[in-house]
Amino acid sequence: MNSLQKEIEKHIKKLVHPLKPEEELLPALKAKLTKKELKLLKGWAEEAPAESIRIKLNLDEAHYTNLSGKLVKKLNQEKTKQAISL
């Protein structure tokens, strides 16, 4: 299992079906997340330090925290789960 799938599984509270393989997962994520949210998720998957992700995405600490919360909330929405699961 790749790191993007592992990272998503960390943030989803209840996942009923397995996640799609990465080649199918990325287009589904692009449809459900903003570009910044997707870059943030990829940064987490690469285990980049929060500071370097913030600099890369040009975010201050408050915006980083806000974006992180929105991302986790979106990952837990039923429509998103359906789009990224098999």
Number of C-alpha atoms within 10 A of each C-alpha: 8 9 14 19 17 12 17 20 15 10 14 15 11 9 15 10 11 12 20 15 15 15 8 14 17 15 12 18 19 12 11 18 17 13 13 14 21 16 15 22 21 17 20 17 16 12 12 12 10 14 13 11 19 17 12 12 16 12 15 11 13 9 12 20 13 10 17 15 11 14 19 17 13 17 20 17 11 10 11 17 22 14 17 23 16 13
